[in-house]
Amino acid sequence: MTDDFRTAARVAAELVSDYLEELPSRPVWQPMPLREREALLGLELPEKGVPLGELLGVIGERVMPAPMGNGNPRFFGWVNSAPQPAGVLATLAASAMNPSSAGGDHADVHLERAVVRWIAELVGFPHPPGGGLLTSGTSMATIVCLAAARNRAARRAGRDVREEGLAGMPPLVGYVTGETHSCVRKAAELLGLGSRHLRAVATDEEGRLDLAALRAAVAEDRAAGRLPFLVVASAGTVGTGAVDAFDPTADLCAEEGLWLHVDGAYGAFGVLDPVIAHRYAGMDRADSLALDPHKWLGVPVDCGCALVRDTEELRGTFSLVPSYLRDEAAGDLGWFSEYGTEQTRPFRSLKVWASIAHRGRAGVAADIARCTELARHLGALVERDPELELVAPVETSIVAFRYRPAGMGAEELDALNRRLPMAVQLRGRVFVTGAVYRGREVLRACLLNATTTERDLELLVAEIRAAAAELTEGRSAS
């Protein structure tokens, strides 16, 4: 078995190395051929075991030729990054050890405390020991943070929500904007708050939370007998990458006794770029911050992180230690499972450590700065093109724009921009996605790969124009 595994591991290393090396020269993405799709869907459960070499053959022939595309430097879709090679290697070692990182005295537990502190240091967030943990992603980190916010609000209202639930309480109200990520609404629903009590307030012309509208909404809810308790600000919206004004928002939250949560899933690491760091002033004043190392840091999926200012608030929300989990070796901080919902937890910290340590703080910051520089370059390309329109300022590394040729009405423009992303994707040379911003269909390019070049961006613009020409062919004649 040992020799078999060693031989297979060498083959796997070559397979992965070849895959990563060949990515830039391949189509970014192509639909799977029907035969290949059906072959995977119809896989039969084998009666007898399959040798490791044969398994690797299936992986190489059936799985790796059909990627999502996010490892390619010309992939600009959603917020999906290329994996850091150091993190890829560390994932293998972590899988071999295969611990449950719920707690105890073993390497992964101590390493997680260290890398959570590293993440806090990178974004400048205060980090008391125990004030955070790794999660599957920001969706889970948001549940963790909002649960702590809910418990504090209920306690201040004289209710132990863990014992009594929310029934009979006045509604707890949270405040978001139309650009807030959908995971916040999911968290509110799962925590029993109800999406109806997650109130969307207006934004300013650049997509940031409008403080006057927020203040008015809080006053209105208090007058109606509801209990305002939460404000969610963004360190980079998904649609345009806009960063809210944290200092004045934190001032308002302190004045009103509200929990300030920052969704930094993608954009919080932008604070490492000196050119845009000023946008993040006051982010360190939040009560909680959720972010994703598996986005801009390139840590292989899955890996999110919840950072909470008040350790005891977090622990008091989740701590439950049955007799079979008592562990005197755990120390004063106890187990990670006392700070979140997961009991059995994967060894996420090793790939985080490797992905950061391989580059160091300076290397990570340089990668972030390169991406924002590329985004500004793309924004300039869009503004120079007479058939493209920039729909929001470029604040981080997301560029939101649309194709807007002369002589086309609003409905026709929306229909065209809705169809454009898939038309571009099918051409295989670049990958871009779409969104709706302020009621209009737009294209959005997210730059997370520091190996992307200005030439790749020029190709993106050319491909959008080419795909648009194909979609509108014959329009003038008809």
N, C-alpha and C positions, 0 to 999 in steps of 0.2 A: 504493500500500500504506500509506504513512504517513497519508494522509487517511482511508482506510478504518479503520485502527486507531484513530485519534484519535476518529472519530465513534463507533465501537463502544465505546471506553473510556468515553465520556460516557454512553452508554446503559447500560453495565454499572454505572457509579457510581450512576445513578438507580435501577436495578434493586435493587442491594444496599441503598441508602438506604431505599427503600420497604419492602423486606423487614424490615429492622431496626426501622423505625418502626411497622410493623403487627403485629409479633410479640405484644405484650401483649394485643391485642384479638382474637387468633385462638385457636382451640383449641390447647392445648399440644401434643397429639399425637392423631392419628387414624390408624387402619389405612389403608393405601393401597387405593383401589378396585382390584378385580381387573384391570379394563381398563388402568388406568394402570401397574400393576405389570408386566403382560404386555407393555405397550408398551416399557418400558425393557428388560426381559429379552430381548425379541425384536428389538432394534435391529440393523439390517443394516449391514454395512460398506459405506460409500458408494464407488462407483466413481470419482466425480468429487468435487472439493472442495466444501465447503459454505461459503457466505459467512458472515462474522463475525456479521452482523445476524441471520441465520437461526439460527446456533448459539445466540445469546443468547435468541432466541425459544423454543427448545427448553428451555433452562435455566430461563427464567421460567415456562414453562407446564407443564413435566413434572417438574422437579427441585425447585425452591424451594417449591412448594406442599406438599411431603411431607417436612418436616424431622423430625429425631429429637426436637426439642422443647427442646433444652437452652439455647436463647437466651431462652426465656420466663422471666419472674421467678417463675412458679408451677411451674417444673420442679425437683423435689426428688429426682430419681433418680440412682442410682449416684454417681459423682464427676465429672460432666461439666459444665463451666462455660460461661457465655455468653462469646463472644469480645470482648475489648477493641477498640473501634473503631480506636484508634491502631494496634493490631496487625494489624487487617484491612487498613488502608491500607499498612502497611509490607510486608505479604506480597506485594502487587502489585509494589512496587519491587524486592524481593528476587528475585521470579520473573523480572522483566525483566533483571536483571543475571545471574542463573543461574550463579554460579560453583560450583566444587567447593571446599568449605571444608576440604579436607584439610590444606592448608598453603600456604606461599608468602607473598609480600608484597603483599597486597591488602586492601581495607577490611574484608571480612567476617572475616578471620582475627584482626585486631587488635580488632575490635568484639566478637568472641566472647570473647576473653580478658578484655575489660572487663566484659561482662555476666555472665560466670561469677563474676568477683570481686564484682559487685553482688549476685548471688544469695547468695553466701557472706556478704557483709556484712549482708544483710537477715535471715538466720537466725542470724547470730553464729557462723559456722563458720570456723575458721582456714583461710586460703587462701594457701599458698605459690604463686608463679608456676608455672603448669603443673599445678597440683593439681586439675584438673577439666576437664570438657568438656560440651558440650550433646549430647544423644542424642535418639533418637526418642521416648523416654518412660522412665519408671522401670523398666519391664521390661528395657530394654537397659542402663540405668544400673546396675541390680542385677547383670547379667552382668559388666559392667566391674569393679564393686567386688569382687564375690565372686571373680573371676578373680585380682585382685591379692591377696586374702586367701589363696586356694589356693596361689599361687606362693610367698608368704612362708612358709606352713606347710610346704610341700614342701622349700624350701631349708633351713629350720631342721632338717628331718629328714634332710638330706644328699642331697636329690634335686633335680635340675634338671628340673622337670616339663615345660618347653618342649622339652627334648631327649629326655627319657626317658619322658614320660607318667607315669601313676599306677600302672601295672601293677607288682605286687610290693610296693607300699607298704602299711603298715597303713592301715585305713580312716580317712579324715579325717571328723570328726564335727562337724556344726553344730547349733546349738540355736535353736529357734523356739517359738512357741506355736500353739495351734489357731486363733488369729485372725490369724496372719501371712499376708500377701498371697500368692496363688498364684504370683506371678512369682518368688518366692524358690525355691520348689520347682522351677519350670521352669529357673531358672538352675543349680541344683544338678545337675539331670539333664543339662543341656547341657554342663556343665563336667566331667562324668564322676565326680561325687561320689556320685551315686546317692541317690534320695529316701529310701531306707531308712536312710541315715546322716545324714538331716536330722531330728533328734530333737525331737519336740514335748514341751515341759515344761509343767507346770501354770501356771495363772494364779490370781491372788487373786480376791476377791469382786467387784472392780471391773474385772476383765479385764486386769490388768497382769501382766507376767512375774513369777513367783514366784521370788525369789532363792534361797530355801532349796532348792527343787526343782531349780533350775539347778545349784547347787553340788553337790548329791547326784548328779545325772546326770553331771557332769564327772568326779567321783571314780570313779563306777562304770565309765565308759568307759576312763579311764586304767588302772584295775585289770584291765580285760579286754584291754589291749594296743592299744586304739584311740587315735587322736590327735585329741583335741578341738582345734578351731582357730578356731571362729566362733560368735558370738552375734549374732542379729538381734533388735534392739529396734524398737519402733514409736513414731513421733511422731504417732500418730492411726490406729487400726485402721479398716479399711473398715467393719466391722459396727457399731461403736458410737463410734468416734473416741477410744478410750482411749489415753492417753499413758503409756508405760512410765517407770519411775523410772530415769533415766539415770545419776545420780551413783553410787548403789550398784552398778549394773550395770557401770559403767566401773571401779569399784574391783575388782570380782571379775575382770573381764577382764585388768586390769593384773597382778593377783596370779597368775592362771593362764596368762598369756601368750596370751590369745585376742584375735582381731580383733573389735572391736565395730563392727558395721554397723547404721546406723539407716535404717529405711524411713520416709522423710518425704514420700513421694509426694504425698499430699494435705495432711497436717496440719502439716508442719514450719513453714509460714509462720504458724501460730497463735502463734508466739513473739512476733510483732509486736503482739499485743493485750496491753496491760498487765494486763488483768484475769486472763488465764490464763497469762501468760509464766512464772510460777513453775513451772508443770508441766514446762517444758523445761530446767530446771537440769541441767547436765551433758551436754546434747546436743553441745556443742562439744568434748567429750572423745572422741568416736567416731573410729575410724580412717577411716570412710567414711560418707557420707550420700547417699542417692538421693532425688531429689524431682522434682516436675513443675511447671514454670512454666505448663504448659497446664491445670492444675487451678485452684488458688485464685488464681493471678495473672491468669487469663483470657487468657493468650497463646494465639493460635489454634493448634490441633493441627497438626503434632506438635512437642512440645518437652519433653524431660526434661533432667535434669542430674545428673551424677555428680561428687561432691566427695570428694577423697581427701587425707588429711593428708600422706602421704609421696609426693612427686612422683616420686622415683626408683623407688619400689615400683611405681607405676602405669606409668611408662614402661618399666621393665624387664619388665613383663608383656606388653606389646604391641609394643614397638618393633621394626620390621623395615623397613629402608630399602634397597630394591633400587637398582641404579645409575641407573635412569631417573628416580628420585625425588630424587636428590641435589640439594639446593638451598641454596646458600651464603647466600641472602637470608633464610633461615628464622630465623637467629639461634640462640642457645644452646638454646632450648626445642624446636627442631625443628618437625615438623608435628603437627597434631592427630591424624593417623592413627597416630602412635606411641603414643597414649594410649588407644586403643579399637579396636574391630573394624572400623569403617567406613573405607573408603578414599575413595570419592566421598561427600561429605557435603553436604547442602543448607545454604543460607544461612539458618540458624535465628535467628541473633543479632539481625537487624534488627527482627524482630517482638517479640523480648524487650525490646530496648532501647526501642522505641516504647511498648510496653505499660507499662513501668515509668516511663520518663521523662515520659510524658504526665501521670501522676498524682503523681510524686515519691514519696519514701519516706513522707511524711506521708499522702498520698492512698491509697497501698497499705495502710498500717497502718489507716487509717480504714475502708477496705472490709472488711478482715479482722475488725476489731472489730465492725463492723455485723453481719456474718454470725454471729459467736458470740453477740452480743446477741439476734439473732433466734432462734437455736437455744435459748437459755435461755427465751425467751418461749414458744416452741412446747412446750418441756418443761413449763412451768407450765400451759399449756392442757391438755396431756395429763393432768397430775396432778389438775387440777380436774374432768376429765370422768369420771363414774362408770363409763363403759363402755370407757375406755382405761386402759392400764397402761404406765408407763415401765419398761423392762427393764434400763436401765443409766444411770448418771449422765451428764449432758450435760457433756462435758469440752471439746469443740472446737465444731464446727458440724454434727455428726451427731446426730440424735435417733433412738434405737431404742425402739420401743414396740409394743404390740399391742392389738388390739380384744378386749375380754374382757367380754362381757355376762354377767350373772348366770345361773346355771342351766345352763351349758354345760360338758360334760366336756372333759378334756384333748385327746383325739383330735379331737373335733369343733372345738375351738378352733384346733388346728393346721391342720386342713383349711380352716377359714374364713380364717385369716390367710394361708394360702398362696394362696388364690384372690383375696383382696382387692386386691392391687396391680394386677392386670390389670383388675379390675372398675372400679377408680378411673380407671385410664388411659383406658379406653374411653369414659368419660363426657366426657373432653376438657377438663375445667376445671382440673385439677391433674395432676401426674405424680409418683407415688411408687413405690418399688421395695421388694422384700422381701429377707430373708436368713434364715439359721438361726443363732441365737445360743444357745449352751449347750443345744442339742438342741431348741429351740423355734422355731417359725415366727414371725418378727417383721416389722414394717414398719420401714423406715429412711428418714428424710428427711435429705438432705444439702443444706445451705444454703451456696451459693457465690456467689450473686448479690446484691450489695449494694442492688440496686433493689427487691428483694422487700420487701413491707410486712407489717405485723401483720395487715392485712385478708386478705392472701393466705394467711397461716397459719390464720386463722379459717376461711377457705374450705376449706383442706386438711382440717381436722378435720370440717367439715360434710360434705364429699364422702366421707370415709371412713365416716361414720355412715350416709349415704344409700346408699352402695354396699353396706355390710353389711346394711342393711335389705332391699335387693333380693335379696341372696344368701340371706337367712334367711326370706324371705317364705313363709308357709305352714307354717313349722316348728312353731309352737305348736299349730296346728290338727291336725297329723299325729301 
